[in-house]
């Protein structure tokens, strides 16, 4: 007589359709099916969230698998184990009985094991005369064989999703880094672009990024950020190509410029006592003979210290973007119209225009119309006859002269020496023409 197989749980535990589904799947397993129990367990751990098992439940499943002596599970073998709760607690790292019962129920609900309860709920096995097991009551591990292929597919899907999530996070991180550094480079190099709008667009995109987000949300944000990246990259590449083209043209025409050493063009003189009506340009060799490199931010701040007053919160000016923000604050205070400011930014570049505005702000009490003066400089910039170098160097020279006349106090003397040292070091470091140096050394220059 064949032993009767229990299909319902003992006591007050109800029967569910999930239990019936697990029993049907276990009954339909092929007799030739063979799996490695620890390989299947590894797939189950990988797909734990998809299966619905808890981490404690997997610790109990690990213990249940260890009670079966075979490593290879076959479809036609008896896969019932009957450890007591005390034995399970010992192999499941000493969890409490209540925790054990709760997570055993989780294994059953997930269809990872099947209950084969005895009439009194005890777990045991009955052996025949030859020592073979005739009847066993406990936990049936046959779903490990029956659902092995399903667990493997789930594990591969979870691995693929984790990889895709990792890749999109890497892609988003790199794109964020590129955008921030390209914006800084564009501002510091004076690339003509609306960097304020670009920074606002970047902040709007990043604001959509939650602390924890699914992969689809990260994909959408990455697409928006990459579009902004492409826009910035195009602006930078266009600027580089234009610079290379100008450099080539300058190189090809250099012998023509040098063929007339007596010819001179106008360049902007210092901001000492000039105003819009009486501003004249000091003659130098040529604007092209001025340094090609960008003015360092430290030198500009030495020449225009009043710009530090405009920084909100007193945080100082550490980057060009801080200087540009201060320039935006200074513009309306000097009565410069938005149209004049936009025209200057277009002609000079955003960074160069901000330096000019900082220089005007430094000596605004000596200038009758800051807006008209800025427009005159803009016209010269459009004709390629303007550079900010003489303007800044004149301010530094005026600062040096003022420190010499300030008095004989120790503090004023040390400040004058420090400023003089900065000017000397700056002039030694910069490659400027002899004519420009003689012009800067003229008595009363910038005073």
Secondary structure as the mmCIF struct_conf table of DSSP 4:
data_model
#
loop_
_struct_conf.conf_type_id
_struct_conf.id
_struct_conf.beg_label_comp_id
_struct_conf.beg_label_asym_id
_struct_conf.beg_label_seq_id
_struct_conf.end_label_comp_id
_struct_conf.end_label_asym_id
_struct_conf.end_label_seq_id
HELX_LH_PP_P HELX_LH_PP_P1 UNK A 2 UNK A 6
BEND BEND1 UNK A 8 UNK A 8
BEND BEND2 UNK A 10 UNK A 10
TURN_TY1_P TURN_TY1_P1 UNK A 11 UNK A 12
HELX_LH_PP_P HELX_LH_PP_P2 UNK A 13 UNK A 15
HELX_RH_AL_P HELX_RH_AL_P1 UNK A 17 UNK A 27
TURN_TY1_P TURN_TY1_P2 UNK A 28 UNK A 28
BEND BEND3 UNK A 29 UNK A 29
TURN_TY1_P TURN_TY1_P3 UNK A 31 UNK A 32
STRN STRN1 UNK A 34 UNK A 36
HELX_RH_AL_P HELX_RH_AL_P2 UNK A 37 UNK A 46
TURN_TY1_P TURN_TY1_P4 UNK A 47 UNK A 47
HELX_RH_AL_P HELX_RH_AL_P3 UNK A 48 UNK A 51
TURN_TY1_P TURN_TY1_P5 UNK A 52 UNK A 52
HELX_RH_AL_P HELX_RH_AL_P4 UNK A 55 UNK A 67
BEND BEND4 UNK A 68 UNK A 69
BEND BEND5 UNK A 71 UNK A 71
STRN STRN2 UNK A 72 UNK A 74
TURN_TY1_P TURN_TY1_P6 UNK A 75 UNK A 76
BEND BEND6 UNK A 77 UNK A 77
STRN STRN3 UNK A 80 UNK A 81
HELX_RH_AL_P HELX_RH_AL_P5 UNK A 85 UNK A 91
TURN_TY1_P TURN_TY1_P7 UNK A 92 UNK A 94
HELX_RH_AL_P HELX_RH_AL_P6 UNK A 97 UNK A 109
TURN_TY1_P TURN_TY1_P8 UNK A 110 UNK A 111
BEND BEND7 UNK A 112 UNK A 113
STRN STRN4 UNK A 114 UNK A 116
TURN_TY1_P TURN_TY1_P9 UNK A 119 UNK A 120
BEND BEND8 UNK A 121 UNK A 121
STRN STRN5 UNK A 124 UNK A 127
TURN_TY1_P TURN_TY1_P10 UNK A 129 UNK A 130
BEND BEND9 UNK A 131 UNK A 131
STRN STRN6 UNK A 133 UNK A 140
TURN_TY1_P TURN_TY1_P11 UNK A 142 UNK A 142
HELX_RH_AL_P HELX_RH_AL_P7 UNK A 143 UNK A 146
TURN_TY1_P TURN_TY1_P12 UNK A 147 UNK A 147
HELX_RH_AL_P HELX_RH_AL_P8 UNK A 148 UNK A 188
TURN_TY1_P TURN_TY1_P13 UNK A 189 UNK A 190
BEND BEND10 UNK A 192 UNK A 193
HELX_RH_AL_P HELX_RH_AL_P9 UNK A 195 UNK A 207
TURN_TY1_P TURN_TY1_P14 UNK A 208 UNK A 208
BEND BEND11 UNK A 211 UNK A 212
HELX_RH_AL_P HELX_RH_AL_P10 UNK A 215 UNK A 258
TURN_TY1_P TURN_TY1_P15 UNK A 259 UNK A 259
TURN_TY1_P TURN_TY1_P16 UNK A 261 UNK A 262
STRN STRN7 UNK A 265 UNK A 267
BEND BEND12 UNK A 271 UNK A 273
TURN_TY1_P TURN_TY1_P17 UNK A 276 UNK A 278
HELX_LH_PP_P HELX_LH_PP_P3 UNK A 281 UNK A 281
STRN STRN8 UNK A 282 UNK A 284
BEND BEND13 UNK A 285 UNK A 285
HELX_RH_3T_P HELX_RH_3T_P1 UNK A 287 UNK A 289
BEND BEND14 UNK A 290 UNK A 290
BEND BEND15 UNK A 293 UNK A 293
HELX_LH_PP_P HELX_LH_PP_P4 UNK A 294 UNK A 296
HELX_RH_AL_P HELX_RH_AL_P11 UNK A 297 UNK A 303
HELX_RH_3T_P HELX_RH_3T_P2 UNK A 305 UNK A 310
BEND BEND16 UNK A 311 UNK A 311
HELX_RH_3T_P HELX_RH_3T_P3 UNK A 312 UNK A 314
BEND BEND17 UNK A 319 UNK A 319
HELX_RH_AL_P HELX_RH_AL_P12 UNK A 320 UNK A 333
TURN_TY1_P TURN_TY1_P18 UNK A 334 UNK A 335
HELX_RH_AL_P HELX_RH_AL_P13 UNK A 338 UNK A 348
HELX_RH_AL_P HELX_RH_AL_P14 UNK A 350 UNK A 362
TURN_TY1_P TURN_TY1_P19 UNK A 363 UNK A 363
HELX_RH_3T_P HELX_RH_3T_P4 UNK A 364 UNK A 366
BEND BEND18 UNK A 368 UNK A 368
HELX_RH_AL_P HELX_RH_AL_P15 UNK A 370 UNK A 382
TURN_TY1_P TURN_TY1_P20 UNK A 383 UNK A 384
HELX_RH_AL_P HELX_RH_AL_P16 UNK A 388 UNK A 405
BEND BEND19 UNK A 406 UNK A 406
BEND BEND20 UNK A 408 UNK A 408
HELX_RH_AL_P HELX_RH_AL_P17 UNK A 410 UNK A 429
BEND BEND21 UNK A 430 UNK A 430
HELX_RH_AL_P HELX_RH_AL_P18 UNK A 434 UNK A 440
TURN_TY1_P TURN_TY1_P21 UNK A 441 UNK A 441
BEND BEND22 UNK A 442 UNK A 442
TURN_TY1_P TURN_TY1_P22 UNK A 443 UNK A 446
#
